[in-house]
Amino acid sequence: MGLLDRLINWLQGKRKKAHILFVGLDNSGKSTIINQLKPKKERIPDIVPTVGIGEENFSLGSLDLTAFDMSGQGRYRNLWEHYYSNCDAIIFVLDSTDKLRISVAKEELMQLLRHKEIQRKRNLPVLFFANKSDLRESFSAVKCAQLLELDKGEWVKGGSPMYRGDPHSGLGRPWHICASNAHTGEGLNEGIQWITEQLLNSRNEK
């Protein structure tokens, strides 16, 4: 059973559709993570860099899941915002070995979180994968959170971290970060379980 199958089981009968955006800089591992999340029979052996927007649709059980793979190349990042209004969650993939561009990733993240469509969705969950954690030169998930300044603020009841600072900063929402290895799937289950719980909580509050 693939991780998306587990997501289906957790959401079965509780949520009909879920639109999840996968964003991050180029070469962070977004497409590889999406491929790893799919059932084994639907995975492809060779992953190529996404040009523009890639879309994966899964109809399993009563859930229609759409994963949007947003190209991280500079000339395509302005396309991300066209998908904000209909998204239910965001997965931000960070190359934890790319120490030179973590500041660029932070700038893109801040721009995303300050967008008016994201701002109006105050409970929109954001999951961070600190990818390529198996490599020796990688930063830990905790260090990545510090470099992205995700650690500012308080830990709220239930273990979900939430930024409590300037409401205009765009960080006032549930978030979670975990180390991952897109090629082996290590760490992905933890992230998918967390974001699933957030989707269920969001539905129950409506």
Phi and psi in degrees as GROMACS dihedral restraints (atoms count N, CA, C in turn):
[ dihedral_restraints ]
;  ai    aj    ak    al  type     phi  dphi    fc
    3     4     5     6     1   -78.3    20    10
    4     5     6     7     1   168.6    20    10
    6     7     8     9     1   -65.1    20    10
    7     8     9    10     1   -33.2    20    10
    9    10    11    12     1   -68.2    20    10
   10    11    12    13     1   -31.0    20    10
   12    13    14    15     1   -63.7    20    10
   13    14    15    16     1   -38.6    20    10
   15    16    17    18     1   -66.5    20    10
   16    17    18    19     1   -39.0    20    10
   18    19    20    21     1   -60.3    20    10
   19    20    21    22     1   -40.4    20    10
   21    22    23    24     1   -60.8    20    10
   22    23    24    25     1   -46.3    20    10
   24    25    26    27     1   -63.2    20    10
   25    26    27    28     1   -39.9    20    10
   27    28    29    30     1   -66.9    20    10
   28    29    30    31     1   -33.4    20    10
   30    31    32    33     1   -98.4    20    10
   31    32    33    34     1    -1.0    20    10
   33    34    35    36     1   -52.4    20    10
   34    35    36    37     1   124.2    20    10
   36    37    38    39     1    74.8    20    10
   37    38    39    40     1     0.1    20    10
   39    40    41    42     1  -114.0    20    10
   40    41    42    43     1   -25.3    20    10
   42    43    44    45     1  -147.7    20    10
   43    44    45    46     1   124.4    20    10
   45    46    47    48     1   -77.1    20    10
   46    47    48    49     1   -39.6    20    10
   48    49    50    51     1  -136.7    20    10
   49    50    51    52     1   148.7    20    10
   51    52    53    54     1  -144.1    20    10
   52    53    54    55     1   122.8    20    10
   54    55    56    57     1  -107.4    20    10
   55    56    57    58     1   117.2    20    10
   57    58    59    60     1  -119.3    20    10
   58    59    60    61     1   128.0    20    10
   60    61    62    63     1   -94.5    20    10
   61    62    63    64     1   130.7    20    10
   63    64    65    66     1  -104.8    20    10
   64    65    66    67     1   113.0    20    10
   66    67    68    69     1  -126.4    20    10
   67    68    69    70     1   169.7    20    10
   69    70    71    72     1   144.8    20    10
   70    71    72    73     1   168.8    20    10
   72    73    74    75     1   -68.6    20    10
   73    74    75    76     1   163.2    20    10
   75    76    77    78     1   -61.2    20    10
   76    77    78    79     1   146.8    20    10
   78    79    80    81     1    70.0    20    10
   79    80    81    82     1    19.0    20    10
   81    82    83    84     1   -85.1    20    10
   82    83    84    85     1   -22.1    20    10
   84    85    86    87     1   111.8    20    10
   85    86    87    88     1    18.0    20    10
   87    88    89    90     1   -60.3    20    10
   88    89    90    91     1   -51.2    20    10
   90    91    92    93     1   -64.2    20    10
   91    92    93    94     1   -36.7    20    10
   93    94    95    96     1   -67.4    20    10
   94    95    96    97     1   -38.2    20    10
   96    97    98    99     1   -65.0    20    10
   97    98    99   100     1   -45.9    20    10
   99   100   101   102     1   -59.0    20    10
  100   101   102   103     1   -43.0    20    10
  102   103   104   105     1   -62.2    20    10
  103   104   105   106     1   -39.5    20    10
  105   106   107   108     1   -68.6    20    10
  106   107   108   109     1   -30.6    20    10
  108   109   110   111     1   -73.6    20    10
  109   110   111   112     1   -23.6    20    10
  111   112   113   114     1   -72.6    20    10
  112   113   114   115     1   156.6    20    10
  114   115   116   117     1   -55.5    20    10
  115   116   117   118     1   147.5    20    10
  117   118   119   120     1   -54.4    20    10
  118   119   120   121     1   -38.5    20    10
  120   121   122   123     1   -69.3    20    10
  121   122   123   124     1   -15.0    20    10
  123   124   125   126     1  -104.9    20    10
  124   125   126   127     1    -0.1    20    10
  126   127   128   129     1   -76.1    20    10
  127   128   129   130     1   149.8    20    10
  129   130   131   132     1  -107.4    20    10
  130   131   132   133     1   146.5    20    10
  132   133   134   135     1   -73.6    20    10
  133   134   135   136     1   -31.4    20    10
  135   136   137   138     1  -121.6    20    10
  136   137   138   139     1   123.0    20    10
  138   139   140   141     1  -100.3    20    10
  139   140   141   142     1   130.9    20    10
  141   142   143   144     1  -114.5    20    10
  142   143   144   145     1   154.3    20    10
  144   145   146   147     1   -57.3    20    10
  145   146   147   148     1   138.8    20    10
  147   148   149   150     1   -73.3    20    10
  148   149   150   151     1   134.0    20    10
  150   151   152   153     1  -110.6    20    10
  151   152   153   154     1   117.3    20    10
  153   154   155   156     1    77.4    20    10
  154   155   156   157     1  -118.8    20    10
  156   157   158   159     1  -125.9    20    10
  157   158   159   160     1   130.0    20    10
  159   160   161   162     1  -105.6    20    10
  160   161   162   163     1   143.0    20    10
  162   163   164   165     1  -129.9    20    10
  163   164   165   166     1   129.0    20    10
  165   166   167   168     1  -119.0    20    10
  166   167   168   169     1   124.5    20    10
  168   169   170   171     1  -114.5    20    10
  169   170   171   172     1   134.5    20    10
  171   172   173   174     1  -129.4    20    10
  172   173   174   175     1   126.1    20    10
  174   175   176   177     1  -115.6    20    10
  175   176   177   178     1    98.5    20    10
  177   178   179   180     1  -130.2    20    10
  178   179   180   181     1   123.2    20    10
  180   181   182   183     1    63.2    20    10
  181   182   183   184     1  -133.1    20    10
  183   184   185   186     1   -98.2    20    10
  184   185   186   187     1     6.9    20    10
  186   187   188   189     1  -107.3    20    10
  187   188   189   190     1   130.6    20    10
  189   190   191   192     1  -104.4    20    10
  190   191   192   193     1   112.2    20    10
  192   193   194   195     1  -110.9    20    10
  193   194   195   196     1   130.9    20    10
  195   196   197   198     1  -119.1    20    10
  196   197   198   199     1   121.9    20    10
  198   199   200   201     1  -108.5    20    10
  199   200   201   202     1   119.3    20    10
  201   202   203   204     1   -98.4    20    10
  202   203   204   205     1   118.3    20    10
  204   205   206   207     1   -95.6    20    10
  205   206   207   208     1   104.2    20    10
  207   208   209   210     1   -91.4    20    10
  208   209   210   211     1   121.2    20    10
  210   211   212   213     1   -55.7    20    10
  211   212   213   214     1   136.3    20    10
  213   214   215   216     1   -95.6    20    10
  214   215   216   217     1     1.2    20    10
  216   217   218   219     1   -66.4    20    10
  217   218   219   220     1   142.6    20    10
  219   220   221   222     1   -50.2    20    10
  220   221   222   223     1   -41.6    20    10
  222   223   224   225     1   -73.8    20    10
  223   224   225   226     1   -10.3    20    10
  225   226   227   228     1  -108.4    20    10
  226   227   228   229     1    -7.4    20    10
  228   229   230   231     1   -64.7    20    10
  229   230   231   232     1   -24.7    20    10
  231   232   233   234     1   -70.3    20    10
  232   233   234   235     1    -9.1    20    10
  234   235   236   237     1   -80.2    20    10
  235   236   237   238     1   -19.6    20    10
  237   238   239   240     1   -54.1    20    10
  238   239   240   241     1   -44.5    20    10
  240   241   242   243     1   -64.0    20    10
  241   242   243   244     1   -20.0    20    10
  243   244   245   246     1   -71.3    20    10
  244   245   246   247     1   -10.5    20    10
  246   247   248   249     1  -111.2    20    10
  247   248   249   250     1     1.5    20    10
  249   250   251   252     1   -68.1    20    10
  250   251   252   253     1   -37.9    20    10
  252   253   254   255     1   -64.2    20    10
  253   254   255   256     1   -28.8    20    10
  255   256   257   258     1  -107.2    20    10
  256   257   258   259     1     7.0    20    10
  258   259   260   261     1   -84.3    20    10
  259   260   261   262     1   148.2    20    10
  261   262   263   264     1  -102.2    20    10
  262   263   264   265     1   -19.0    20    10
  264   265   266   267     1  -163.5    20    10
  265   266   267   268     1   158.8    20    10
  267   268   269   270     1  -125.4    20    10
  268   269   270   271     1   134.2    20    10
  270   271   272   273     1  -114.5    20    10
  271   272   273   274     1   115.8    20    10
  273   274   275   276     1  -102.1    20    10
  274   275   276   277     1   117.3    20    10
  276   277   278   279     1  -100.4    20    10
  277   278   279   280     1   127.9    20    10
  279   280   281   282     1  -118.6    20    10
  280   281   282   283     1   131.6    20    10
  282   283   284   285     1   -77.8    20    10
  283   284   285   286     1   104.4    20    10
  285   286   287   288     1   -73.3    20    10
  286   287   288   289     1    -3.3    20    10
  288   289   290   291     1  -100.4    20    10
  289   290   291   292     1   -13.0    20    10
  291   292   293   294     1   -87.2    20    10
  292   293   294   295     1    74.8    20    10
  294   295   296   297     1   -66.8    20    10
  295   296   297   298     1   -26.5    20    10
  297   298   299   300     1   -72.9    20    10
  298   299   300   301     1   -26.3    20    10
  300   301   302   303     1  -112.2    20    10
  301   302   303   304     1     8.7    20    10
  303   304   305   306     1   -62.4    20    10
  304   305   306   307     1   -34.7    20    10
  306   307   308   309     1   -66.2    20    10
  307   308   309   310     1   -34.0    20    10
  309   310   311   312     1   -68.0    20    10
  310   311   312   313     1   -41.4    20    10
  312   313   314   315     1   -61.4    20    10
  313   314   315   316     1   -39.7    20    10
  315   316   317   318     1   -62.8    20    10
  316   317   318   319     1   -43.4    20    10
  318   319   320   321     1   -62.7    20    10
  319   320   321   322     1   -41.5    20    10
  321   322   323   324     1   -65.9    20    10
  322   323   324   325     1   -39.2    20    10
  324   325   326   327     1   -62.7    20    10
  325   326   327   328     1   -46.3    20    10
  327   328   329   330     1   -62.7    20    10
  328   329   330   331     1   -39.2    20    10
  330   331   332   333     1   -64.1    20    10
  331   332   333   334     1   -41.4    20    10
  333   334   335   336     1   -61.4    20    10
  334   335   336   337     1   -48.7    20    10
  336   337   338   339     1   -69.6    20    10
  337   338   339   340     1   -21.5    20    10
  339   340   341   342     1   -90.4    20    10
  340   341   342   343     1    -5.1    20    10
  342   343   344   345     1   -64.9    20    10
  343   344   345   346     1   143.1    20    10
  345   346   347   348     1   -60.5    20    10
  346   347   348   349     1   -34.5    20    10
  348   349   350   351     1   -70.1    20    10
  349   350   351   352     1   -33.9    20    10
  351   352   353   354     1   -76.9    20    10
  352   353   354   355     1   -37.0    20    10
  354   355   356   357     1   -61.4    20    10
  355   356   357   358     1   -35.7    20    10
  357   358   359   360     1   -77.1    20    10
  358   359   360   361     1   -12.2    20    10
  360   361   362   363     1  -103.0    20    10
  361   362   363   364     1    76.5    20    10
  363   364   365   366     1   -67.2    20    10
  364   365   366   367     1   -20.1    20    10
  366   367   368   369     1  -104.5    20    10
  367   368   369   370     1    10.2    20    10
  369   370   371   372     1   -64.1    20    10
  370   371   372   373     1   117.6    20    10
  372   373   374   375     1   -77.5    20    10
  373   374   375   376     1   145.5    20    10
  375   376   377   378     1  -124.6    20    10
  376   377   378   379     1   119.0    20    10
  378   379   380   381     1  -103.7    20    10
  379   380   381   382     1   133.5    20    10
  381   382   383   384     1  -111.9    20    10
  382   383   384   385     1   128.8    20    10
  384   385   386   387     1  -105.3    20    10
  385   386   387   388     1   115.7    20    10
  387   388   389   390     1   -83.4    20    10
  388   389   390   391     1    87.8    20    10
  390   391   392   393     1   -81.2    20    10
  391   392   393   394     1   164.8    20    10
  393   394   395   396     1    65.4    20    10
  394   395   396   397     1    34.3    20    10
  396   397   398   399     1   -68.7    20    10
  397   398   399   400     1   -12.7    20    10
  399   400   401   402     1   -78.2    20    10
  400   401   402   403     1   -15.6    20    10
  402   403   404   405     1   -82.8    20    10
  403   404   405   406     1   143.9    20    10
  405   406   407   408     1   -60.0    20    10
  406   407   408   409     1   -35.4    20    10
  408   409   410   411     1   -85.2    20    10
  409   410   411   412     1     5.7    20    10
  411   412   413   414     1   -74.7    20    10
  412   413   414   415     1   150.2    20    10
  414   415   416   417     1   -83.1    20    10
  415   416   417   418     1   150.7    20    10
  417   418   419   420     1   -70.9    20    10
  418   419   420   421     1   164.7    20    10
  420   421   422   423     1   -61.0    20    10
  421   422   423   424     1   -38.7    20    10
  423   424   425   426     1   -63.6    20    10
  424   425   426   427     1   -43.6    20    10
  426   427   428   429     1   -65.6    20    10
  427   428   429   430     1   -39.2    20    10
  429   430   431   432     1   -62.6    20    10
  430   431   432   433     1   -41.2    20    10
  432   433   434   435     1   -61.4    20    10
  433   434   435   436     1   -39.1    20    10
  435   436   437   438     1   -67.2    20    10
  436   437   438   439     1   -42.7    20    10
  438   439   440   441     1   -67.8    20    10
  439   440   441   442     1   -32.4    20    10
  441   442   443   444     1   -85.1    20    10
  442   443   444   445     1    -4.0    20    10
  444   445   446   447     1    61.8    20    10
  445   446   447   448     1    36.0    20    10
  447   448   449   450     1   -78.9    20    10
  448   449   450   451     1   -17.8    20    10
  450   451   452   453     1   -83.7    20    10
  451   452   453   454     1     2.5    20    10
  453   454   455   456     1   -72.7    20    10
  454   455   456   457     1   133.9    20    10
  456   457   458   459     1   109.7    20    10
  457   458   459   460     1  -155.6    20    10
  459   460   461   462     1  -114.9    20    10
  460   461   462   463     1   160.1    20    10
  462   463   464   465     1   -97.5    20    10
  463   464   465   466     1   123.2    20    10
  465   466   467   468     1   -89.4    20    10
  466   467   468   469     1   167.1    20    10
  468   469   470   471     1   -57.2    20    10
  469   470   471   472     1   136.6    20    10
  471   472   473   474     1   101.1    20    10
  472   473   474   475     1    -6.5    20    10
  474   475   476   477     1    89.9    20    10
  475   476   477   478     1    -2.3    20    10
  477   478   479   480     1   -88.5    20    10
  478   479   480   481     1   120.6    20    10
  480   481   482   483     1   -72.9    20    10
  481   482   483   484     1   141.1    20    10
  483   484   485   486     1  -144.0    20    10
  484   485   486   487     1   136.0    20    10
  486   487   488   489     1   -76.2    20    10
  487   488   489   490     1   130.6    20    10
  489   490   491   492     1  -113.8    20    10
  490   491   492   493     1    15.9    20    10
  492   493   494   495     1   -86.3    20    10
  493   494   495   496     1  -141.0    20    10
  495   496   497   498     1   -55.3    20    10
  496   497   498   499     1   118.3    20    10
  498   499   500   501     1   -63.4    20    10
  499   500   501   502     1   -16.8    20    10
  501   502   503   504     1   -88.5    20    10
  502   503   504   505     1    -2.6    20    10
  504   505   506   507     1   -75.9    20    10
  505   506   507   508     1   -19.5    20    10
  507   508   509   510     1    87.8    20    10
  508   509   510   511     1     1.0    20    10
  510   511   512   513     1   -98.2    20    10
  511   512   513   514     1     6.9    20    10
  513   514   515   516     1   -79.8    20    10
  514   515   516   517     1    68.6    20    10
  516   517   518   519     1  -160.1    20    10
  517   518   519   520     1   160.6    20    10
  519   520   521   522     1   -64.7    20    10
  520   521   522   523     1   139.0    20    10
  522   523   524   525     1  -148.2    20    10
  523   524   525   526     1   160.6    20    10
  525   526   527   528     1  -152.2    20    10
  526   527   528   529     1   145.4    20    10
  528   529   530   531     1  -131.6    20    10
  529   530   531   532     1   140.1    20    10
  531   532   533   534     1  -146.5    20    10
  532   533   534   535     1   150.3    20    10
  534   535   536   537     1   -71.8    20    10
  535   536   537   538     1   146.4    20    10
  537   538   539   540     1  -145.5    20    10
  538   539   540   541     1   158.4    20    10
  540   541   542   543     1  -129.0    20    10
  541   542   543   544     1   103.7    20    10
  543   544   545   546     1   -62.9    20    10
  544   545   546   547     1   -27.3    20    10
  546   547   548   549     1   -78.5    20    10
  547   548   549   550     1   -33.6    20    10
  549   550   551   552     1  -101.7    20    10
  550   551   552   553     1   -17.4    20    10
  552   553   554   555     1    90.2    20    10
  553   554   555   556     1    -1.6    20    10
  555   556   557   558     1   -60.3    20    10
  556   557   558   559     1   130.1    20    10
  558   559   560   561     1    89.7    20    10
  559   560   561   562     1   -16.4    20    10
  561   562   563   564     1   -71.2    20    10
  562   563   564   565     1   -37.5    20    10
  564   565   566   567     1   -60.4    20    10
  565   566   567   568     1   -42.9    20    10
  567   568   569   570     1   -58.7    20    10
  568   569   570   571     1   -46.1    20    10
  570   571   572   573     1   -66.2    20    10
  571   572   573   574     1   -43.4    20    10
  573   574   575   576     1   -65.1    20    10
  574   575   576   577     1   -39.0    20    10
  576   577   578   579     1   -63.3    20    10
  577   578   579   580     1   -42.5    20    10
  579   580   581   582     1   -62.9    20    10
  580   581   582   583     1   -48.2    20    10
  582   583   584   585     1   -68.6    20    10
  583   584   585   586     1   -30.2    20    10
  585   586   587   588     1   -64.2    20    10
  586   587   588   589     1   -44.4    20    10
  588   589   590   591     1   -60.5    20    10
  589   590   591   592     1   -38.4    20    10
  591   592   593   594     1   -65.8    20    10
  592   593   594   595     1   -40.1    20    10
  594   595   596   597     1   -65.0    20    10
  595   596   597   598     1   -40.1    20    10
  597   598   599   600     1   -66.2    20    10
  598   599   600   601     1   -42.9    20    10
  600   601   602   603     1   -62.7    20    10
  601   602   603   604     1   -40.4    20    10
  603   604   605   606     1   -63.0    20    10
  604   605   606   607     1   -39.6    20    10
  606   607   608   609     1   -67.5    20    10
  607   608   609   610     1   -41.7    20    10
  609   610   611   612     1   -66.3    20    10
  610   611   612   613     1   -25.8    20    10
  612   613   614   615     1   -79.3    20    10
  613   614   615   616     1   -14.9    20    10
